[in-house]
């Protein structure tokens, strides 16, 4: 940068890139920074794998709930069939 050059060099606090800024317009004329460590394809793959995992978890939860419902219905039917205790309630005063 020449002595009379009005451009300003700044360090970006977020990405640590070196920016060359025009003080009159405030526009970034040039930036030297690190390239991101990830790509769009990697992000898309990550999103797809998360979607598949959430779908698997949903299916598992759905099947677990279905099994739970069947178990409860089975226990209810068993309770209805064994009405021995419900037919004649025991009266505590009639022990004689």
VENBELQUI-V179287 format. One record per residue. PSI is psi in whole degrees, 0 to 359 (* if undefined). OMEGA is omega in degrees with one decimal (NA if undefined). NEAR is the number of other ideal C-beta (glycine too) atoms within 8 Angstrom. Layout:
PSI,OMEGA,NEAR + PSI,OMEGA,NEAR
This chain:
128,-178.6,4 + 165,-175.6,4 + 323,-178.7,3 + 8,-177.7,4 + 122,-176.3,6 + 359,-178.6,7 + 148,-179.6,10 + 137,175.9,8 + 130,-174.9,9 + 151,175.2,8 + 123,-179.2,8 + 128,-178.9,11 + 339,-178.0,4 + 305,-172.4,4 + 2,179.2,6 + 29,177.5,8 + 149,176.4,10 + 119,-176.5,10 + 140,172.8,11 + 118,-171.4,11 + 140,173.2,12 + 117,-175.5,10 + 336,-179.2,7 + 315,-176.2,5 + 338,-177.6,4 + 8,-179.8,6 + 146,175.3,6 + 119,-178.3,7 + 326,-176.6,7 + 146,176.4,6 + 135,174.1,9 + 106,-179.1,5 + 172,178.0,9 + 145,174.2,6 + 149,179.7,4 + 149,-178.9,5 + 356,-177.9,3 + 164,178.1,5 + 171,179.0,6 + 321,179.6,5 + 319,177.7,6 + 319,178.9,8 + 320,178.8,9 + 319,176.7,8 + 318,178.9,8 + 317,179.1,8 + 319,179.0,8 + 318,179.9,8 + 323,176.5,8 + 321,179.5,8 + 316,179.2,8 + 318,180.0,8 + 318,179.7,8 + 325,176.8,8 + 318,177.8,8 + 317,179.2,8 + 321,178.1,8 + 315,179.4,8 + 319,178.9,8 + 315,179.4,8 + 322,179.1,8 + 314,179.5,8 + 322,177.3,8 + 318,179.4,8 + 321,177.7,8 + 317,178.0,8 + 320,178.8,8 + 318,179.2,8 + 317,178.8,8 + 319,178.4,8 + 318,179.2,8 + 320,178.0,8 + 321,178.8,8 + 316,178.4,8 + 323,178.7,8 + 317,177.9,8 + 319,177.7,8 + 320,179.2,8 + 324,178.4,7 + 325,-179.4,7 + 327,180.0,6 + 71,-177.9,7 + 17,-178.1,7 + 310,-176.2,5 + 334,-176.4,5 + 339,-177.1,5 + 307,-178.6,5 + 100,-179.5,3 + 146,180.0,4 + 128,178.5,4 + 122,-177.0,5 + 337,-179.0,5 + 347,-178.6,4 + 53,-179.7,5 + 342,-177.7,4 + *,NA,2
